[in-house]
Amino acid sequence: MRQWLYRIEPTRPAMVAEPTEDEQRIVGEHFAYLVGLRDAGVLILAGRTQEDFTSFGITIFEAEDEASARSIAEADPAVAAGVFAMTLHPYAVAVSRDGLGG
């Protein structure tokens, strides 16, 4: 399995500090999606920066190839709904506490 990173950022910068009800619902679905990836053994880690108006998130996960990785990233409910813009990158964990890296 190869490792991948997808970076997300809100398409509406004020969304993090002042989300609409619809955005809150979709971000909840996004979180549940990530938990599902974790439970399936796909997700390595996910999180976001803590700024209110310049926040971005990263998700590091495993997939066989770029097409599979893109499918996983694009299936994120917040990406699919356009709440987050996404970029996908090949990735390799070099050092980690749990021994994933070299």
C-alpha positions as a Markdown table, in Angstrom:
| # | Residue | x | y | z |
|---|---|---|---|---|
| 1 | Met | 0.0 | 0.0 | 0.0 |
| 2 | Arg | 1.2 | 3.5 | -0.8 |
| 3 | Gln | 0.6 | 6.5 | 1.4 |
| 4 | Trp | -1.2 | 9.6 | 0.3 |
| 5 | Leu | -2.1 | 13.0 | 1.7 |
| 6 | Tyr | -5.0 | 15.1 | 0.8 |
| 7 | Arg | -5.1 | 18.7 | 1.9 |
| 8 | Ile | -8.4 | 20.5 | 2.3 |
| 9 | Glu | -9.3 | 24.0 | 2.9 |
| 10 | Pro | -12.7 | 25.7 | 3.2 |
| 11 | Thr | -14.0 | 27.1 | 0.0 |
| 12 | Arg | -15.6 | 29.9 | 2.1 |
| 13 | Pro | -12.9 | 31.3 | 4.4 |
| 14 | Ala | -15.3 | 32.4 | 7.2 |
| 15 | Met | -16.7 | 28.8 | 7.3 |
| 16 | Val | -14.4 | 27.7 | 10.2 |
| 17 | Ala | -15.3 | 30.6 | 12.5 |
| 18 | Glu | -18.9 | 31.1 | 11.3 |
| 19 | Pro | -20.3 | 27.9 | 9.7 |
| 20 | Thr | -23.8 | 27.8 | 8.4 |
| 21 | Glu | -26.1 | 25.0 | 9.6 |
| 22 | Asp | -25.6 | 23.2 | 6.3 |
| 23 | Glu | -21.8 | 23.5 | 6.6 |
| 24 | Gln | -21.9 | 22.2 | 10.2 |
| 25 | Arg | -23.9 | 19.1 | 9.0 |
| 26 | Ile | -21.5 | 18.4 | 6.2 |
| 27 | Val | -18.5 | 18.8 | 8.4 |
| 28 | Gly | -20.1 | 16.3 | 10.8 |
| 29 | Glu | -20.4 | 13.9 | 7.8 |
| 30 | His | -16.8 | 14.6 | 6.9 |
| 31 | Phe | -15.7 | 13.7 | 10.5 |
| 32 | Ala | -17.8 | 10.5 | 10.4 |
| 33 | Tyr | -16.2 | 9.6 | 7.0 |
| 34 | Leu | -12.7 | 9.9 | 8.5 |
| 35 | Val | -13.6 | 7.8 | 11.5 |
| 36 | Gly | -14.9 | 5.2 | 9.1 |
| 37 | Leu | -11.6 | 5.3 | 7.2 |
| 38 | Arg | -9.8 | 4.8 | 10.4 |
| 39 | Asp | -12.0 | 1.9 | 11.5 |
| 40 | Ala | -11.4 | 0.3 | 8.1 |
| 41 | Gly | -7.6 | 0.6 | 8.6 |
| 42 | Val | -7.2 | 3.1 | 5.7 |
| 43 | Leu | -6.6 | 6.3 | 7.7 |
| 44 | Ile | -3.2 | 7.0 | 9.2 |
| 45 | Leu | -4.1 | 10.4 | 10.6 |
| 46 | Ala | -6.2 | 13.5 | 10.0 |
| 47 | Gly | -6.3 | 16.9 | 11.6 |
| 48 | Arg | -6.4 | 20.6 | 10.9 |
| 49 | Thr | -4.6 | 23.8 | 11.9 |
| 50 | Gln | -6.3 | 25.9 | 14.5 |
| 51 | Glu | -6.5 | 29.3 | 12.9 |
| 52 | Asp | -10.0 | 30.7 | 12.4 |
| 53 | Phe | -9.7 | 32.2 | 8.9 |
| 54 | Thr | -6.7 | 30.4 | 7.3 |
| 55 | Ser | -7.3 | 26.9 | 8.6 |
| 56 | Phe | -6.5 | 23.8 | 6.5 |
| 57 | Gly | -6.6 | 20.1 | 7.2 |
| 58 | Ile | -4.6 | 17.1 | 6.1 |
| 59 | Thr | -5.6 | 13.5 | 5.8 |
| 60 | Ile | -2.8 | 10.9 | 5.5 |
| 61 | Phe | -4.1 | 7.5 | 4.4 |
| 62 | Glu | -3.2 | 4.4 | 2.4 |
| 63 | Ala | -4.4 | 3.4 | -1.1 |
| 64 | Glu | -3.2 | 1.1 | -3.8 |
| 65 | Asp | -2.7 | 3.7 | -6.5 |
| 66 | Glu | -3.5 | 7.3 | -7.4 |
| 67 | Ala | -6.9 | 6.5 | -8.8 |
| 68 | Ser | -7.9 | 4.7 | -5.6 |
| 69 | Ala | -6.5 | 7.5 | -3.5 |
| 70 | Arg | -8.4 | 10.1 | -5.6 |
| 71 | Ser | -11.6 | 8.1 | -5.2 |
| 72 | Ile | -11.2 | 8.1 | -1.4 |
| 73 | Ala | -10.4 | 11.9 | -1.2 |
| 74 | Glu | -13.3 | 12.8 | -3.6 |
| 75 | Ala | -15.7 | 10.6 | -1.6 |
| 76 | Asp | -15.2 | 12.8 | 1.5 |
| 77 | Pro | -18.6 | 14.4 | 2.0 |
| 78 | Ala | -17.2 | 17.9 | 2.5 |
| 79 | Val | -15.1 | 17.6 | -0.7 |
| 80 | Ala | -18.0 | 16.1 | -2.6 |
| 81 | Ala | -20.3 | 18.9 | -1.4 |
| 82 | Gly | -17.8 | 21.7 | -2.3 |
| 83 | Val | -17.4 | 22.8 | 1.4 |
| 84 | Phe | -13.7 | 22.0 | 1.1 |
| 85 | Ala | -11.3 | 22.3 | -1.8 |
| 86 | Met | -8.9 | 19.3 | -2.0 |
| 87 | Thr | -5.5 | 18.6 | -3.4 |
| 88 | Leu | -4.0 | 15.1 | -3.5 |
| 89 | His | -0.3 | 14.3 | -3.0 |
| 90 | Pro | 1.8 | 11.1 | -2.9 |
| 91 | Tyr | 3.2 | 10.9 | 0.6 |
| 92 | Ala | 5.6 | 8.8 | 2.8 |
| 93 | Val | 5.6 | 8.9 | 6.5 |
| 94 | Ala | 9.3 | 9.1 | 7.5 |
| 95 | Val | 9.1 | 9.1 | 11.3 |
| 96 | Ser | 6.2 | 8.4 | 13.6 |
| 97 | Arg | 5.6 | 7.3 | 17.1 |
| 98 | Asp | 3.9 | 4.1 | 16.1 |
| 99 | Gly | 6.7 | 2.9 | 13.8 |
| 100 | Leu | 5.0 | 3.6 | 10.4 |
| 101 | Gly | 8.0 | 5.4 | 9.0 |
| 102 | Gly | 11.5 | 4.4 | 8.0 |
